[in-house]
């Protein structure tokens, strides 16, 4: 589906992240009813992963990530301290060094396309990681504090539990980077519904292969064959022609 787009029948030619595919939803419902802890449908290969981690430039971290992903030992992504330290301070997409508090902002601003696709996978992680927490005010993955410490021996209230869940769902840079690694759409260009990197209509100029080019005047979608569809009729062309009656001389 990442290569061919929507598989709905009849084909609706939807490629954007906002499309709700009936086939994909039915498969997701079947998986949700099983006891699978975390579902990663992609077969991960070393050549593809090496390309994905090209900019990391950290041999020790890269080899650990390669072994973990190829062997599908995904629990090491949130249990191995070397991997966690790398996920806290390094951007896996561009290889930049950032403090943990700034890393999430960097990912969302500089790599919004990858984050948008990772959002389709990230929903599997919060409940899984929340059960492994030792504190209800500090994340064991990114070490960021998201709440005030509770009183000694106090039980976790529903509000504190909800805040902890929200941190994993939207505010933890480590969880987002894990989702970027595991989501099955590496290298996927956005469809017509997300024509630019930030989701807004892109300006005129060169666009990625297979993408779209939107201007304030028109929208041109390039087909896989490289040909452009016919231009839509203009306002003048859509107006019916008036019948001209013959004139007569008196």
C-alpha positions as CSV (number, residue, x, y, z in Angstrom):
1,X,0.0,0.0,0.0
2,X,2.9,2.3,0.6
3,X,4.0,2.0,-3.0
4,X,0.6,1.6,-4.7
5,X,-1.6,3.8,-2.6
6,X,-5.2,3.0,-1.6
7,X,-6.5,-0.5,-2.4
8,X,-10.2,0.4,-2.0
9,X,-12.6,-1.1,-4.5
10,X,-13.8,0.8,-6.4
11,X,-10.5,2.7,-6.5
12,X,-10.8,6.3,-5.2
13,X,-7.2,7.3,-6.0
14,X,-6.6,8.6,-2.5
15,X,-3.0,8.9,-1.5
16,X,-3.0,11.4,1.4
17,X,-2.6,10.7,5.1
18,X,-6.2,11.9,5.7
19,X,-7.8,9.1,3.7
20,X,-9.6,6.4,5.6
21,X,-9.0,3.2,3.7
22,X,-11.7,0.5,4.3
23,X,-9.4,-2.4,3.7
24,X,-6.7,-1.0,6.0
25,X,-9.3,-0.3,8.8
26,X,-10.6,-3.9,8.5
27,X,-7.1,-5.3,8.9
28,X,-6.4,-3.0,11.8
29,X,-9.6,-4.2,13.5
30,X,-8.5,-7.8,13.2
31,X,-5.0,-7.1,14.6
32,X,-6.6,-5.1,17.5
33,X,-8.6,-8.1,18.5
34,X,-5.5,-10.3,18.8
35,X,-2.9,-10.4,21.6
36,X,-0.1,-8.9,19.5
37,X,1.9,-6.6,21.7
38,X,3.2,-4.4,18.9
39,X,2.4,-4.9,15.2
40,X,5.1,-4.0,12.7
41,X,3.9,-5.3,9.2
42,X,7.1,-4.2,7.4
43,X,9.9,-6.7,6.6
44,X,13.0,-4.7,7.6
45,X,16.1,-5.3,5.4
46,X,19.7,-4.1,6.2
47,X,20.3,-2.2,2.9
48,X,17.1,-0.1,3.5
49,X,17.9,0.5,7.1
50,X,21.5,1.6,6.3
51,X,20.1,4.1,3.9
52,X,17.6,5.4,6.5
53,X,20.3,5.8,9.1
54,X,22.9,7.3,6.7
55,X,23.1,10.7,8.4
56,X,23.4,9.2,11.9
57,X,27.2,8.9,11.7
58,X,27.4,6.9,14.9
59,X,28.7,3.4,14.3
60,X,27.9,2.0,17.7
61,X,24.3,3.3,17.8
62,X,23.7,2.4,14.1
63,X,24.8,-1.2,14.6
64,X,22.6,-1.6,17.7
65,X,19.6,-0.2,15.8
66,X,20.3,-2.4,12.8
67,X,20.5,-5.6,14.9
68,X,17.4,-4.6,16.9
69,X,15.3,-3.9,13.9
70,X,16.5,-6.8,11.7
71,X,16.1,-9.3,14.5
72,X,12.7,-7.7,15.4
73,X,13.7,-7.4,19.0
74,X,11.7,-4.2,19.3
75,X,11.7,-4.1,23.1
76,X,15.3,-3.1,23.0
77,X,14.3,0.3,21.5
78,X,12.9,1.4,24.9
79,X,15.0,-0.9,27.2
80,X,18.5,-0.6,25.9
81,X,20.2,2.4,27.6
82,X,22.6,3.0,24.6
83,X,19.7,3.2,22.2
84,X,17.7,5.4,24.5
85,X,20.5,7.8,25.0
86,X,20.9,8.1,21.2
87,X,17.1,8.6,20.8
88,X,17.2,11.4,23.4
89,X,19.9,13.5,21.9
90,X,20.2,12.5,18.2
91,X,17.9,13.1,15.3
92,X,17.7,9.8,13.4
93,X,16.6,11.5,10.2
94,X,19.3,14.2,9.8
95,X,21.8,13.1,12.5
96,X,21.7,16.5,14.3
97,X,22.7,16.8,18.0
98,X,20.0,18.4,20.2
99,X,19.0,18.5,23.8
100,X,16.1,16.4,24.7
101,X,13.8,19.4,25.4
102,X,14.5,20.8,21.9
103,X,14.5,17.5,19.9
104,X,10.7,17.2,19.7
105,X,10.4,20.8,18.3
106,X,13.1,20.0,15.8
107,X,11.4,16.8,14.6
108,X,8.0,18.5,14.1
109,X,9.4,21.6,12.4
110,X,12.2,20.2,10.2
111,X,10.7,16.7,9.5
112,X,6.9,17.1,9.5
113,X,6.4,14.6,6.7
114,X,8.1,11.8,8.6
115,X,6.2,12.8,11.8
116,X,2.9,12.8,9.9
117,X,3.3,9.2,8.7
118,X,4.7,8.1,12.1
119,X,1.5,9.3,13.7
120,X,-0.2,6.3,12.1
121,X,2.0,3.9,14.2
122,X,2.6,5.8,17.4
123,X,-0.8,4.9,18.9
124,X,0.5,1.4,19.6
125,X,3.2,2.7,22.0
126,X,1.7,4.8,24.9
127,X,-0.1,1.9,26.7
128,X,2.9,-0.3,26.2
129,X,5.4,2.2,27.6
130,X,3.1,3.5,30.3
131,X,3.0,0.1,32.0
132,X,6.8,0.2,32.3
133,X,7.0,3.5,34.1
134,X,8.5,3.8,37.6
135,X,7.4,7.4,38.1
136,X,4.2,9.2,37.4
137,X,5.9,12.6,36.9
138,X,9.0,11.8,34.9
139,X,9.4,9.9,31.6
140,X,11.7,6.9,31.8
141,X,12.4,7.2,28.1
142,X,13.3,10.8,27.5
143,X,13.8,11.8,31.2
144,X,11.6,14.9,30.8
145,X,9.4,16.0,33.7
146,X,5.8,16.5,32.8
147,X,4.1,16.7,36.2
148,X,4.8,17.6,39.8
149,X,5.9,14.7,42.1
150,X,3.1,13.0,43.9
151,X,2.9,12.7,47.6
152,X,4.7,9.7,49.2
153,X,2.9,6.4,48.8
154,X,0.0,8.2,47.1
155,X,-2.0,6.3,44.5
156,X,-2.0,7.5,40.9
157,X,-5.2,9.5,40.2
158,X,-7.0,9.3,36.8
159,X,-5.8,12.8,36.0
160,X,-2.2,12.0,36.6
161,X,-2.5,8.8,34.6
162,X,-4.1,10.7,31.7
163,X,-1.4,13.3,31.7
164,X,1.3,10.5,31.6
165,X,-0.5,8.9,28.6
166,X,-0.7,12.3,26.8
167,X,3.1,12.7,27.3
168,X,3.8,9.4,25.5
169,X,1.2,10.1,22.8
170,X,2.3,13.7,21.8
171,X,5.2,15.1,23.8
172,X,7.9,12.4,24.1
173,X,10.7,12.7,21.4
174,X,11.9,9.2,22.1
175,X,8.5,7.7,21.3
176,X,8.2,9.7,18.1
177,X,11.6,8.6,16.9
178,X,10.7,4.9,17.7
179,X,7.6,5.4,15.6
180,X,9.6,6.9,12.8
181,X,11.9,3.8,12.8
182,X,9.0,1.3,12.9
183,X,6.4,2.8,10.7
184,X,6.1,1.1,7.3
185,X,6.4,4.1,5.0
186,X,10.1,4.9,4.8
187,X,10.7,7.2,1.8
188,X,7.1,7.7,1.0
189,X,6.2,11.0,-0.7
190,X,3.0,12.7,0.3
191,X,-0.1,12.4,-1.8
192,X,-2.2,15.2,-3.2
193,X,-3.8,15.9,0.2
194,X,-0.4,16.9,1.7
195,X,1.3,18.6,-1.2
196,X,4.1,20.2,0.9
197,X,6.3,19.3,3.8
198,X,4.2,21.2,6.2
199,X,0.8,20.1,4.8
200,X,0.0,23.5,3.3
201,X,-0.3,24.2,-0.4
202,X,3.2,24.4,-1.7
203,X,4.5,27.4,-3.6
204,X,5.5,27.3,-7.3
205,X,8.7,25.5,-8.1
206,X,10.2,22.1,-8.2
207,X,8.3,19.4,-6.2
208,X,9.3,15.9,-5.2
209,X,8.8,13.1,-7.8
210,X,5.2,11.9,-7.6
211,X,4.1,14.9,-5.6
212,X,1.9,17.8,-6.4
213,X,2.5,21.4,-7.3
214,X,-0.1,23.8,-6.0
215,X,-0.2,27.5,-6.7
216,X,-2.9,30.1,-5.9
217,X,-4.1,29.9,-9.5
218,X,-4.2,26.2,-10.3
219,X,-3.4,22.7,-9.1
220,X,-1.4,20.5,-11.4
221,X,-1.1,16.8,-10.6
222,X,1.6,14.9,-12.4
223,X,0.6,11.4,-13.3
224,X,3.1,8.4,-13.0
225,X,3.5,8.4,-16.8
226,X,4.8,12.0,-16.7
227,X,1.9,13.5,-18.6
228,X,-0.4,16.2,-17.3
229,X,-4.2,15.8,-17.2
230,X,-6.2,18.1,-19.5
231,X,-6.7,21.6,-18.1
232,X,-10.1,22.2,-16.6
233,X,-12.5,24.4,-18.6
234,X,-12.3,28.0,-17.9
235,X,-15.3,30.2,-16.8
236,X,-15.8,31.4,-20.3
237,X,-15.8,27.9,-21.8
238,X,-18.5,26.7,-19.3
239,X,-21.0,29.4,-20.2
240,X,-23.5,28.3,-22.8
241,X,-23.4,30.0,-26.1
242,X,-26.2,32.4,-26.9
243,X,-28.2,31.6,-30.0
244,X,-27.7,34.3,-32.6
245,X,-30.9,35.1,-34.5
246,X,-30.6,36.1,-38.1
247,X,-31.2,39.8,-38.7
248,X,-33.6,40.8,-41.5
249,X,-33.7,44.1,-43.4
250,X,-36.9,46.0,-43.7
